[in-house]
Amino acid sequence: MDETDQAKDNYKRALEIQLKKLGPEHVHVASTYNSLGNSLSKLGETDRAKDYYERALDIELKKLRPEHVDLGAEHVNVATCYFSLGNLHHTLGETDQAKDYHKHALEITLKKLGPEHVDVAHSYHKLGSIYNGLGEFEEAKHCLDRASVIYIAKYG
């Protein structure tokens, strides 16, 4: 918990600097918003986390095409924002919203990274878990089977 608190404080300081130096619409600011949201989510501060995730997504959608996937580590991307919001809604028990966000993340990663990429497997896995929780077992099986095939091909 102490490390997560420290991470939150560090992201807040970084955000202050980035906002002054880069402005509120820069993709690096979006990345920091997303990271701060992750820290807050881990600390159980879900309302604040959701706010930061939504800010990150808003910036990314303004600056990039909605289907953009940036493979570099320098900033978060639209698919990551959708994935983060999906995880948050799933944690809150808002499974229909979680499903929608994860479907968006899967569509983008499939389109941009291809059907064999490990990030696609992560999206399938998460979406399959959500379908399972909703009792949508055919969809769950399809997603989890697809994730398994990719994981086995990638990791053996």
DSSP file with accessible surface (Angstrom, degrees, kcal/mol):
  #  RESIDUE AA STRUCTURE BP1 BP2  ACC     N-H-->O    O-->H-N    N-H-->O    O-->H-N    TCO  KAPPA ALPHA  PHI   PSI    X-CA   Y-CA   Z-CA
    1    1 A M     >        0   0  147      0, 0.0     4,-2.5     0, 0.0     5,-0.2   0.000 360.0 360.0 360.0 -38.4    0.0    0.0    0.0
    2    2 A D  H  >  +     0   0  137      1,-0.2     4,-2.5     2,-0.2     5,-0.2   0.883 360.0  50.0 -62.1 -39.9    2.9    2.4    0.8
    3    3 A E  H  > S+     0   0  169      2,-0.2     4,-2.7     1,-0.2    -1,-0.2   0.883 110.8  49.3 -66.5 -37.5    4.3    1.9   -2.7
    4    4 A T  H  > S+     0   0   32      2,-0.2     4,-2.6     1,-0.2    -2,-0.2   0.908 111.1  49.6 -68.1 -40.2    1.0    2.6   -4.3
    5    5 A D  H  X S+     0   0   56     -4,-2.5     4,-2.3     2,-0.2    -2,-0.2   0.923 112.6  48.1 -60.5 -43.6    0.6    5.7   -2.2
    6    6 A Q  H  X S+     0   0   93     -4,-2.5     4,-2.6     2,-0.2    -2,-0.2   0.910 110.5  50.9 -64.6 -41.8    4.1    6.8   -3.2
    7    7 A A  H  X S+     0   0   28     -4,-2.7     4,-2.8     2,-0.2     5,-0.2   0.929 109.1  51.7 -61.0 -43.3    3.3    6.1   -6.9
    8    8 A K  H  X S+     0   0   25     -4,-2.6     4,-2.3     1,-0.2    -2,-0.2   0.936 111.0  47.4 -58.8 -46.7    0.1    8.2   -6.6
    9    9 A D  H  X S+     0   0   63     -4,-2.3     4,-2.2     1,-0.2    -1,-0.2   0.901 112.2  50.1 -61.7 -41.8    2.1   11.1   -5.1
   10   10 A N  H  X S+     0   0   72     -4,-2.6     4,-2.6     1,-0.2    -2,-0.2   0.908 110.7  48.8 -64.4 -41.8    4.8   10.8   -7.9
   11   11 A Y  H  X S+     0   0   86     -4,-2.8     4,-2.8     2,-0.2    -1,-0.2   0.888 109.2  53.3 -65.8 -36.9    2.2   10.7  -10.6
   12   12 A K  H  X S+     0   0   63     -4,-2.3     4,-2.2    -5,-0.2    -2,-0.2   0.925 111.0  46.1 -63.1 -43.3    0.5   13.8   -9.1
   13   13 A R  H  X S+     0   0  122     -4,-2.2     4,-2.0     2,-0.2    -2,-0.2   0.922 113.2  49.4 -64.4 -43.3    3.8   15.7   -9.1
   14   14 A A  H  X S+     0   0   35     -4,-2.6     4,-3.0     1,-0.2     5,-0.2   0.916 109.4  52.7 -61.8 -40.7    4.5   14.6  -12.7
   15   15 A L  H  X S+     0   0   13     -4,-2.8     4,-2.9     1,-0.2     5,-0.2   0.917 106.6  52.4 -62.3 -42.5    1.1   15.7  -13.7
   16   16 A E  H  X S+     0   0  116     -4,-2.2     4,-1.8     1,-0.2    -1,-0.2   0.929 113.2  44.5 -58.5 -45.1    1.6   19.2  -12.2
   17   17 A I  H  X S+     0   0  108     -4,-2.0     4,-2.7     1,-0.2     5,-0.3   0.935 114.2  48.6 -65.5 -47.4    4.8   19.5  -14.2
   18   18 A Q  H  X>S+     0   0   39     -4,-3.0     4,-3.4     1,-0.2     5,-1.1   0.892 108.6  53.4 -62.7 -40.3    3.4   18.2  -17.4
   19   19 A L  H  X5S+     0   0   61     -4,-2.9     4,-0.8    -5,-0.2    -1,-0.2   0.911 114.0  43.0 -62.0 -39.5    0.3   20.4  -17.2
   20   20 A K  H  <5S+     0   0  176     -4,-1.8    -2,-0.2    -5,-0.2    -1,-0.2   0.903 125.1  32.8 -69.9 -43.9    2.6   23.5  -16.8
   21   21 A K  H  <5S+     0   0  171     -4,-2.7    -2,-0.2    -5,-0.2    -3,-0.2   0.823 134.1  22.1 -85.1 -34.7    5.1   22.5  -19.5
   22   22 A L  H  <5S-     0   0   76     -4,-3.4     3,-0.2    -5,-0.3    -3,-0.2   0.649 101.1-121.7-110.1 -23.2    3.0   20.6  -22.0
   23   23 A G    ><< -     0   0   19     -5,-1.1     3,-1.1    -4,-0.8     6,-0.2  -0.074  35.0 -72.9  93.5 164.1   -0.6   21.8  -21.5
   24   24 A P  T 3  S+     0   0   77      0, 0.0    -1,-0.1     0, 0.0    -5,-0.1   0.571 123.4  54.7 -75.7  -7.3   -3.7   19.9  -20.7
   25   25 A E  T 3  S+     0   0   68     -3,-0.2     2,-0.2    -6,-0.1    -2,-0.1   0.250  76.8 119.5-111.0  13.3   -4.2   18.2  -24.1
   26   26 A H    X>  -     0   0   60     -3,-1.1     4,-1.7     1,-0.1     3,-0.6  -0.540  67.2-128.7 -83.1 145.3   -0.8   16.5  -24.5
   27   27 A V  H 3> S+     0   0   26      1,-0.3     4,-2.1     2,-0.2    49,-0.5   0.794 109.2  59.3 -65.8 -26.4   -0.7   12.8  -24.9
   28   28 A H  H 3> S+     0   0   63      2,-0.2     4,-2.0     1,-0.2    -1,-0.3   0.872 103.6  52.1 -67.7 -34.1    2.0   12.5  -22.1
   29   29 A V  H <> S+     0   0    0     -3,-0.6     4,-2.9     2,-0.2    -2,-0.2   0.912 106.9  53.6 -64.7 -40.4   -0.6   14.1  -19.8
   30   30 A A  H  X S+     0   0    0     -4,-1.7     4,-2.5     1,-0.2    -2,-0.2   0.922 107.1  51.4 -59.6 -42.5   -3.0   11.4  -20.9
   31   31 A S  H  X S+     0   0   28     -4,-2.1     4,-2.5     1,-0.2    -1,-0.2   0.917 111.1  47.0 -61.7 -42.8   -0.5    8.8  -20.0
   32   32 A T  H  X S+     0   0   10     -4,-2.0     4,-3.0     2,-0.2     5,-0.3   0.903 109.6  53.7 -68.7 -39.0    0.0   10.3  -16.6
   33   33 A Y  H  X S+     0   0   17     -4,-2.9     4,-2.5     2,-0.2    -2,-0.2   0.933 110.9  47.3 -57.4 -45.1   -3.8   10.6  -16.0
   34   34 A N  H  X S+     0   0    7     -4,-2.5     4,-2.2     2,-0.2    -2,-0.2   0.931 113.0  47.6 -64.4 -43.2   -4.1    6.9  -16.9
   35   35 A S  H  X S+     0   0   26     -4,-2.5     4,-2.1     2,-0.2    -2,-0.2   0.905 112.0  49.8 -65.0 -40.4   -1.3    5.9  -14.5
   36   36 A L  H  X S+     0   0    0     -4,-3.0     4,-2.7     1,-0.2     5,-0.2   0.912 108.8  53.5 -63.9 -40.2   -2.7    8.0  -11.7
   37   37 A G  H  X S+     0   0    0     -4,-2.5     4,-2.7    -5,-0.3    -2,-0.2   0.909 106.6  52.4 -59.7 -40.9   -6.0    6.3  -12.3
   38   38 A N  H  X S+     0   0   57     -4,-2.2     4,-2.2     2,-0.2    -1,-0.2   0.924 110.7  47.2 -60.9 -44.7   -4.4    2.9  -12.0
   39   39 A S  H  X S+     0   0    8     -4,-2.1     4,-1.4     2,-0.2    -2,-0.2   0.930 113.3  47.6 -63.2 -45.1   -2.8    4.0   -8.6
   40   40 A L  H  <>S+     0   0    0     -4,-2.7     5,-2.7     1,-0.2     4,-0.2   0.894 110.0  53.0 -64.7 -38.2   -6.1    5.4   -7.4
   41   41 A S  H ><5S+     0   0   29     -4,-2.7     3,-1.6     1,-0.2    -1,-0.2   0.925 107.3  51.3 -62.3 -43.9   -8.0    2.2   -8.5
   42   42 A K  H 3<5S+     0   0  155     -4,-2.2    -1,-0.2     1,-0.3    -2,-0.2   0.814 109.2  51.9 -62.3 -29.3   -5.5    0.1   -6.5
   43   43 A L  T 3<5S-     0   0   27     -4,-1.4    -1,-0.3    -5,-0.2    -2,-0.2   0.414 120.5-110.3 -86.8   0.3   -6.1    2.2   -3.5
   44   44 A G  T < 5S+     0   0   54     -3,-1.6     2,-1.5    -4,-0.2     3,-0.2   0.563  79.2 131.4  83.4   8.6   -9.9    1.8   -3.8
   45   45 A E     >< +     0   0   56     -5,-2.7     4,-2.4     1,-0.2     5,-0.2  -0.501  24.2 159.4 -91.3  67.9  -10.5    5.4   -4.9
   46   46 A T  H  >  +     0   0   29     -2,-1.5     4,-2.8     1,-0.2    -1,-0.2   0.828  63.4  54.6 -68.9 -35.4  -12.6    4.3   -7.8
   47   47 A D  H  > S+     0   0  130     -3,-0.2     4,-1.8     2,-0.2    -1,-0.2   0.935 113.7  42.4 -63.6 -44.4  -14.5    7.6   -8.4
   48   48 A R  H  > S+     0   0   93      2,-0.2     4,-2.1     1,-0.2    -2,-0.2   0.893 113.4  53.3 -68.2 -38.7  -11.3    9.6   -8.7
   49   49 A A  H  X S+     0   0    0     -4,-2.4     4,-2.8     1,-0.2     5,-0.2   0.938 107.4  51.5 -60.5 -45.5   -9.7    6.8  -10.8
   50   50 A K  H  X S+     0   0   62     -4,-2.8     4,-2.7     1,-0.2     5,-0.2   0.914 107.3  53.5 -58.5 -41.9  -12.7    6.9  -13.2
   51   51 A D  H  X S+     0   0   62     -4,-1.8     4,-2.1     1,-0.2    -1,-0.2   0.932 111.3  45.1 -59.9 -45.2  -12.3   10.6  -13.6
   52   52 A Y  H  X S+     0   0   30     -4,-2.1     4,-2.4     2,-0.2    -2,-0.2   0.901 112.2  51.4 -68.5 -39.8   -8.6   10.3  -14.5
   53   53 A Y  H  X S+     0   0    7     -4,-2.8     4,-2.5     1,-0.2    -1,-0.2   0.922 110.9  48.7 -60.8 -43.3   -9.3    7.4  -16.9
   54   54 A E  H  X S+     0   0   78     -4,-2.7     4,-2.5    -5,-0.2    -2,-0.2   0.881 109.7  51.7 -66.7 -36.1  -12.0    9.5  -18.6
   55   55 A R  H  X S+     0   0   96     -4,-2.1     4,-2.2    -5,-0.2    -1,-0.2   0.920 110.4  49.2 -63.6 -43.4   -9.7   12.5  -18.9
   56   56 A A  H  X S+     0   0    0     -4,-2.4     4,-2.6     2,-0.2    -2,-0.2   0.943 112.2  47.6 -60.9 -46.5   -7.0   10.3  -20.5
   57   57 A L  H  X S+     0   0   17     -4,-2.5     4,-2.9     1,-0.2     5,-0.2   0.916 109.4  53.8 -62.4 -42.2   -9.5    8.8  -23.0
   58   58 A D  H  X S+     0   0   77     -4,-2.5     4,-1.9     1,-0.2    -1,-0.2   0.932 111.0  45.6 -59.2 -45.3  -10.8   12.3  -23.9
   59   59 A I  H  X S+     0   0    5     -4,-2.2     4,-2.6     1,-0.2     5,-0.3   0.941 113.4  49.6 -62.8 -47.7   -7.3   13.6  -24.7
   60   60 A E  H  X S+     0   0    0     -4,-2.6     4,-2.7     1,-0.2    -2,-0.2   0.908 110.5  49.6 -60.8 -41.9   -6.4   10.5  -26.7
   61   61 A L  H  < S+     0   0   61     -4,-2.9    -1,-0.2     1,-0.2    -2,-0.2   0.853 113.7  46.8 -67.6 -31.9   -9.6   10.7  -28.7
   62   62 A K  H  < S+     0   0  125     -4,-1.9    -2,-0.2    -5,-0.2    -1,-0.2   0.876 121.5  35.5 -72.9 -38.8   -9.0   14.4  -29.4
   63   63 A K  H  < S+     0   0  115     -4,-2.6     2,-0.3    -5,-0.2    -2,-0.2   0.758 123.1  32.3 -88.8 -27.3   -5.3   13.9  -30.4
   64   64 A L  S  < S-     0   0   39     -4,-2.7    -1,-0.0    -5,-0.3    13,-0.0  -0.852  91.2 -89.4-127.6 163.9   -5.5   10.5  -32.1
   65   65 A R    >   -     0   0  139     -2,-0.3     3,-2.3     1,-0.1    13,-0.2  -0.430  45.7-112.2 -67.1 149.1   -7.9    8.5  -34.2
   66   66 A P  T 3  S+     0   0   72      0, 0.0    -1,-0.1     0, 0.0    42,-0.1   0.798 116.9  50.0 -56.8 -27.3  -10.1    6.4  -32.0
   67   67 A E  T 3  S+     0   0   45     11,-0.1    45,-0.1    -6,-0.1    -2,-0.1   0.401  82.6 134.1 -93.7   7.6   -8.5    3.1  -33.3
   68   68 A H    <   -     0   0   44     -3,-2.3    11,-0.8    -8,-0.1    10,-0.5  -0.258  32.0-174.9 -62.4 136.0   -5.0    4.3  -32.7
   69   69 A V        -     0   0   22      9,-0.1     2,-0.6     8,-0.1     7,-0.1  -0.978   7.8-161.1-130.3 118.2   -2.6    1.9  -31.0
   70   70 A D        -     0   0   29     -2,-0.4     5,-0.1     1,-0.1     7,-0.1  -0.890   5.3-165.3-101.1 118.0    0.8    3.3  -30.1
   71   71 A L        +     0   0  129     -2,-0.6    -1,-0.1     2,-0.0     2,-0.1   0.622  62.3  95.3 -80.2  -9.5    3.3    0.5  -29.5
   72   72 A G  S    S-     0   0   29      1,-0.1     3,-0.5     4,-0.0    -2,-0.1  -0.372  76.8-131.8 -77.4 160.2    5.8    2.9  -27.9
   73   73 A A  S    S+     0   0  104      1,-0.2    -1,-0.1    -2,-0.1     3,-0.1   0.469  85.4  93.1 -90.1   1.0    5.9    3.3  -24.2
   74   74 A E  S    S+     0   0  102      1,-0.1     2,-0.3     2,-0.0    -1,-0.2   0.725  94.7   8.4 -75.2 -20.7    5.9    7.1  -24.3
   75   75 A H  S    S-     0   0   20     -3,-0.5   -47,-0.1    -5,-0.1    -1,-0.1  -0.998  74.9-105.1-156.5 157.3    2.1    7.5  -24.0
   76   76 A V        -     0   0   12    -49,-0.5     2,-0.3    -2,-0.3   -45,-0.2  -0.261  38.2-144.1 -70.6 163.4   -1.1    5.6  -23.3
   77   77 A N     >  -     0   0   15    -47,-0.1     4,-2.2     1,-0.1     5,-0.2  -0.787  26.8 -97.3-128.4 174.8   -3.4    4.9  -26.2
   78   78 A V  H  > S+     0   0    0    -10,-0.5     4,-2.5    -2,-0.3     5,-0.2   0.913 121.1  52.0 -60.0 -45.0   -7.1    4.7  -26.8
   79   79 A A  H  > S+     0   0    5    -11,-0.8     4,-2.6     1,-0.2    -1,-0.2   0.914 109.4  50.5 -60.8 -40.0   -7.2    0.9  -26.4
   80   80 A T  H  > S+     0   0   53      2,-0.2     4,-2.8     1,-0.2    -1,-0.2   0.901 108.9  51.9 -64.6 -39.4   -5.5    1.1  -23.1
   81   81 A C  H  X S+     0   0    0     -4,-2.2     4,-2.5     2,-0.2     5,-0.2   0.934 111.2  46.7 -61.7 -45.8   -7.9    3.8  -21.9
   82   82 A Y  H  X S+     0   0   31     -4,-2.5     4,-2.6     1,-0.2    -2,-0.2   0.918 112.5  50.6 -61.8 -42.0  -10.8    1.6  -22.8
   83   83 A F  H  X S+     0   0   54     -4,-2.6     4,-2.5    -5,-0.2    -2,-0.2   0.929 110.9  48.5 -62.1 -44.2   -9.2   -1.4  -21.1
   84   84 A S  H  X S+     0   0    7     -4,-2.8     4,-2.3     2,-0.2    -2,-0.2   0.924 112.8  47.2 -63.3 -44.8   -8.6    0.6  -17.9
   85   85 A L  H  X S+     0   0    0     -4,-2.5     4,-2.6     1,-0.2     5,-0.2   0.895 110.9  52.9 -65.3 -37.2  -12.2    1.9  -17.9
   86   86 A G  H  X S+     0   0    0     -4,-2.6     4,-2.3    -5,-0.2    -2,-0.2   0.927 109.3  48.7 -62.2 -43.7  -13.4   -1.7  -18.5
   87   87 A N  H  X S+     0   0   47     -4,-2.5     4,-2.5     2,-0.2    -2,-0.2   0.912 111.5  50.0 -62.1 -42.2  -11.4   -3.0  -15.6
   88   88 A L  H  X S+     0   0    1     -4,-2.3     4,-2.0     2,-0.2    -2,-0.2   0.946 111.6  46.7 -62.9 -48.1  -12.7   -0.2  -13.3
   89   89 A H  H  <>S+     0   0    6     -4,-2.6     5,-2.8     1,-0.2     4,-0.3   0.879 111.4  52.8 -63.2 -35.4  -16.3   -0.9  -14.2
   90   90 A H  H ><5S+     0   0   57     -4,-2.3     3,-1.5    -5,-0.2    -1,-0.2   0.932 108.1  50.4 -64.4 -43.7  -15.8   -4.6  -13.7
   91   91 A T  H 3<5S+     0   0  101     -4,-2.5    -2,-0.2     1,-0.3    -1,-0.2   0.877 109.5  51.8 -59.7 -37.5  -14.4   -3.9  -10.3
   92   92 A L  T 3<5S-     0   0   62     -4,-2.0    -1,-0.3    -5,-0.2    -2,-0.2   0.478 118.7-112.6 -79.1  -2.4  -17.4   -1.8   -9.5
   93   93 A G  T < 5S+     0   0   55     -3,-1.5     2,-1.4    -4,-0.3    -3,-0.2   0.599  77.9 132.4  80.3  11.5  -19.7   -4.7  -10.6
   94   94 A E     >< +     0   0   67     -5,-2.8     4,-2.4    -6,-0.2    -1,-0.2  -0.586  25.1 164.9 -94.4  72.7  -20.9   -2.6  -13.6
   95   95 A T  H  >  +     0   0   37     -2,-1.4     4,-2.8     1,-0.2    -1,-0.2   0.798  64.9  56.4 -70.8 -31.7  -20.4   -5.5  -16.0
   96   96 A D  H  > S+     0   0   93      2,-0.2     4,-2.0    -3,-0.2    -1,-0.2   0.935 112.6  42.9 -64.3 -43.3  -22.4   -4.2  -18.9
   97   97 A Q  H  > S+     0   0   84      2,-0.2     4,-2.4     1,-0.2     5,-0.2   0.911 113.7  52.6 -65.6 -41.4  -20.3   -1.1  -19.1
   98   98 A A  H  X S+     0   0    0     -4,-2.4     4,-2.6     1,-0.2     5,-0.2   0.924 108.1  51.3 -59.0 -44.2  -17.2   -3.2  -18.5
   99   99 A K  H  X S+     0   0   29     -4,-2.8     4,-2.5     1,-0.2    -1,-0.2   0.927 109.1  50.5 -59.7 -45.1  -18.1   -5.4  -21.4
  100  100 A D  H  X S+     0   0   85     -4,-2.0     4,-2.0     1,-0.2    -1,-0.2   0.928 112.0  46.2 -61.1 -45.9  -18.6   -2.4  -23.7
  101  101 A Y  H  X S+     0   0   53     -4,-2.4     4,-2.3     1,-0.2    -1,-0.2   0.919 113.8  48.3 -63.8 -42.8  -15.3   -0.9  -22.9
  102  102 A H  H  X S+     0   0    0     -4,-2.6     4,-2.6    -5,-0.2    -1,-0.2   0.857 108.1  54.9 -69.1 -31.4  -13.4   -4.2  -23.3
  103  103 A K  H  X S+     0   0   72     -4,-2.5     4,-2.6    -5,-0.2    -1,-0.2   0.921 108.7  49.0 -64.8 -41.1  -15.2   -4.9  -26.6
  104  104 A H  H  X S+     0   0   78     -4,-2.0     4,-2.2     2,-0.2    -2,-0.2   0.929 111.4  49.2 -61.8 -45.4  -13.9   -1.5  -27.8
  105  105 A A  H  X S+     0   0    1     -4,-2.3     4,-2.6     1,-0.2     5,-0.2   0.923 112.2  48.5 -60.5 -43.5  -10.3   -2.4  -26.6
  106  106 A L  H  X S+     0   0   16     -4,-2.6     4,-2.8     1,-0.2     5,-0.3   0.931 109.4  52.1 -63.7 -45.0  -10.5   -5.8  -28.3
  107  107 A E  H  X S+     0   0  114     -4,-2.6     4,-2.1     1,-0.2    -1,-0.2   0.920 113.2  44.8 -57.8 -44.2  -11.7   -4.3  -31.6
  108  108 A I  H  X S+     0   0   14     -4,-2.2     4,-2.5     2,-0.2     5,-0.3   0.942 114.6  46.3 -67.6 -47.7   -8.9   -1.8  -31.7
  109  109 A T  H  X>S+     0   0    9     -4,-2.6     4,-2.9     1,-0.2     5,-0.7   0.902 112.9  50.5 -66.0 -37.9   -6.1   -4.2  -30.7
  110  110 A L  H  X5S+     0   0   52     -4,-2.8     4,-1.3    -5,-0.2    -1,-0.2   0.941 113.5  45.8 -60.3 -47.0   -7.4   -6.8  -33.2
  111  111 A K  H  <5S+     0   0  145     -4,-2.1    -2,-0.2    -5,-0.3    -1,-0.2   0.891 125.2  29.4 -64.4 -41.9   -7.4   -4.2  -36.0
  112  112 A K  H  <5S+     0   0   89     -4,-2.5    -2,-0.2    -5,-0.2    -1,-0.2   0.758 130.3  31.4 -95.3 -27.5   -4.1   -2.7  -35.3
  113  113 A L  H  <5S-     0   0   33     -4,-2.9     3,-0.2    -5,-0.3    -3,-0.2   0.600 103.9-119.8-108.2 -16.6   -2.0   -5.5  -33.8
  114  114 A G    ><< -     0   0   21     -4,-1.3     3,-1.3    -5,-0.7     6,-0.2  -0.002  32.8 -73.2  92.4 161.4   -3.4   -8.6  -35.5
  115  115 A P  T 3  S+     0   0   70      0, 0.0    -1,-0.2     0, 0.0    -5,-0.1   0.573 124.4  53.0 -73.1  -7.3   -5.2  -11.7  -34.2
  116  116 A E  T 3  S+     0   0  109     -3,-0.2     2,-0.1    -6,-0.1    -2,-0.1   0.399  78.0 117.5-108.1   2.7   -2.1  -13.3  -32.7
  117  117 A H    X>  -     0   0   64     -3,-1.3     4,-1.6     1,-0.1     3,-0.7  -0.452  67.8-129.3 -76.3 143.7   -0.7  -10.5  -30.6
  118  118 A V  H 3> S+     0   0   20      1,-0.3     4,-2.3     2,-0.2     5,-0.1   0.831 108.4  59.2 -63.9 -30.7   -0.5  -11.0  -26.8
  119  119 A D  H 3> S+     0   0   68      2,-0.2     4,-1.9     1,-0.2    -1,-0.3   0.855 103.5  52.9 -66.0 -31.4   -2.4   -7.8  -26.1
  120  120 A V  H <> S+     0   0    0     -3,-0.7     4,-2.9     2,-0.2    -2,-0.2   0.911 106.7  52.6 -66.4 -40.9   -5.3   -9.2  -28.1
  121  121 A A  H  X S+     0   0    0     -4,-1.6     4,-2.9     1,-0.2    -2,-0.2   0.913 106.9  52.3 -60.3 -42.5   -5.1  -12.3  -25.9
  122  122 A H  H  X S+     0   0   72     -4,-2.3     4,-2.5     2,-0.2    -1,-0.2   0.917 110.9  47.5 -60.1 -42.5   -5.4  -10.1  -22.8
  123  123 A S  H  X S+     0   0    4     -4,-1.9     4,-2.6     2,-0.2     5,-0.2   0.920 112.8  48.0 -65.6 -44.2   -8.4   -8.4  -24.2
  124  124 A Y  H  X S+     0   0   23     -4,-2.9     4,-2.9     2,-0.2    -2,-0.2   0.920 112.1  50.8 -59.6 -43.7  -10.0  -11.8  -25.1
  125  125 A H  H  X S+     0   0   88     -4,-2.9     4,-2.2    -5,-0.2    -2,-0.2   0.941 113.0  43.8 -61.4 -48.4   -9.3  -13.1  -21.7
  126  126 A K  H  X S+     0   0   50     -4,-2.5     4,-1.9     2,-0.2    -1,-0.2   0.931 115.5  48.0 -64.2 -44.5  -10.8  -10.1  -19.9
  127  127 A L  H  X S+     0   0    4     -4,-2.6     4,-2.8     1,-0.2     5,-0.2   0.906 109.9  53.4 -65.0 -39.1  -13.8  -10.1  -22.1
  128  128 A G  H  X S+     0   0    0     -4,-2.9     4,-2.5    -5,-0.2    -1,-0.2   0.903 107.3  51.4 -61.6 -40.1  -14.3  -13.8  -21.7
  129  129 A S  H  X S+     0   0   45     -4,-2.2     4,-2.1     2,-0.2    -1,-0.2   0.896 111.0  48.3 -63.8 -38.8  -14.2  -13.4  -17.9
  130  130 A I  H  X S+     0   0    0     -4,-1.9     4,-1.7     2,-0.2    -2,-0.2   0.938 110.7  49.8 -68.4 -45.8  -16.9  -10.7  -18.1
  131  131 A Y  H  <>S+     0   0   22     -4,-2.8     5,-2.5     1,-0.2     4,-0.4   0.911 109.9  52.6 -57.5 -42.5  -19.1  -12.8  -20.4
  132  132 A N  H ><5S+     0   0   86     -4,-2.5     3,-1.5     1,-0.2    -1,-0.2   0.931 108.0  50.3 -59.8 -45.3  -18.8  -15.7  -18.0
  133  133 A G  H 3<5S+     0   0   63     -4,-2.1    -1,-0.2     1,-0.3    -2,-0.2   0.791 109.6  51.7 -64.1 -26.9  -19.9  -13.5  -15.1
  134  134 A L  T 3<5S-     0   0   49     -4,-1.7    -1,-0.3    -3,-0.2    -2,-0.2   0.471 117.4-113.7 -86.8  -3.2  -22.9  -12.4  -17.1
  135  135 A G  T < 5S+     0   0   37     -3,-1.5     2,-1.4    -4,-0.4    -3,-0.2   0.625  75.6 134.9  79.5  13.4  -23.8  -16.0  -17.9
  136  136 A E     >< +     0   0   55     -5,-2.5     4,-2.2    -6,-0.2    -1,-0.2  -0.617  25.7 167.8 -93.4  76.0  -23.1  -15.5  -21.6
  137  137 A F  H  >  +     0   0  131     -2,-1.4     4,-2.8     1,-0.2     5,-0.2   0.805  64.9  54.5 -72.2 -32.3  -21.2  -18.8  -21.7
  138  138 A E  H  > S+     0   0  173      2,-0.2     4,-2.3     1,-0.2    -1,-0.2   0.944 113.4  43.6 -64.3 -45.5  -20.9  -19.3  -25.5
  139  139 A E  H  > S+     0   0   85      2,-0.2     4,-2.5     1,-0.2    -2,-0.2   0.899 113.7  52.3 -64.1 -41.0  -19.3  -15.9  -25.9
  140  140 A A  H  X S+     0   0    2     -4,-2.2     4,-3.0     1,-0.2     5,-0.3   0.940 109.9  48.1 -60.4 -46.7  -17.1  -16.6  -22.8
  141  141 A K  H  X S+     0   0  127     -4,-2.8     4,-2.9     1,-0.2     5,-0.3   0.926 111.0  50.7 -61.5 -45.1  -15.9  -19.9  -24.3
  142  142 A H  H  X S+     0   0  113     -4,-2.3     4,-2.3    -5,-0.2    -1,-0.2   0.946 114.9  42.8 -57.1 -50.0  -15.1  -18.3  -27.6
  143  143 A C  H  X S+     0   0    5     -4,-2.5     4,-2.6     2,-0.2    -2,-0.2   0.927 116.6  45.8 -65.0 -45.5  -13.1  -15.5  -26.0
  144  144 A L  H  X S+     0   0   52     -4,-3.0     4,-2.4    -5,-0.2    -1,-0.2   0.882 112.8  50.5 -69.4 -36.2  -11.3  -17.7  -23.5
  145  145 A D  H  X S+     0   0   75     -4,-2.9     4,-2.3    -5,-0.3    -1,-0.2   0.928 111.5  48.8 -63.4 -42.8  -10.5  -20.3  -26.1
  146  146 A R  H  X S+     0   0   50     -4,-2.3     4,-2.0    -5,-0.3    -2,-0.2   0.919 111.2  49.6 -64.0 -43.0   -9.1  -17.6  -28.4
  147  147 A A  H  X S+     0   0    2     -4,-2.6     4,-3.0     1,-0.2     5,-0.2   0.926 109.8  52.0 -60.2 -43.7   -7.0  -16.2  -25.6
  148  148 A S  H  X S+     0   0   58     -4,-2.4     4,-2.8     1,-0.2     5,-0.3   0.906 107.1  52.0 -60.6 -43.8   -5.7  -19.7  -24.8
  149  149 A V  H  X S+     0   0   77     -4,-2.3     4,-2.3     2,-0.2    -1,-0.2   0.929 113.3  44.5 -59.3 -44.8   -4.6  -20.3  -28.4
  150  150 A I  H  X S+     0   0    1     -4,-2.0     4,-2.5     2,-0.2     5,-0.2   0.940 113.9  49.3 -67.2 -45.9   -2.7  -17.0  -28.5
  151  151 A Y  H  X S+     0   0   54     -4,-3.0     4,-3.6     2,-0.2     5,-0.5   0.920 112.3  47.8 -59.8 -44.2   -1.1  -17.5  -25.1
  152  152 A I  H  X S+     0   0  109     -4,-2.8     4,-2.3    -5,-0.2    -1,-0.2   0.931 113.0  48.1 -64.3 -43.8    0.0  -21.1  -26.0
  153  153 A A  H  < S+     0   0   78     -4,-2.3    -1,-0.2    -5,-0.3    -2,-0.2   0.890 119.8  39.7 -62.9 -35.9    1.5  -19.9  -29.3
  154  154 A K  H  < S+     0   0  126     -4,-2.5    -2,-0.2    -5,-0.2    -1,-0.2   0.911 133.7  17.5 -79.6 -46.7    3.3  -17.0  -27.6
  155  155 A Y  H  <        0   0  148     -4,-3.6    -3,-0.2    -5,-0.2    -2,-0.2   0.529 360.0 360.0-109.6  -9.4    4.5  -18.7  -24.4
  156  156 A G     <        0   0   89     -4,-2.3    -1,-0.2    -5,-0.5    -2,-0.1  -0.143 360.0 360.0  82.2 360.0    4.2  -22.4  -25.1
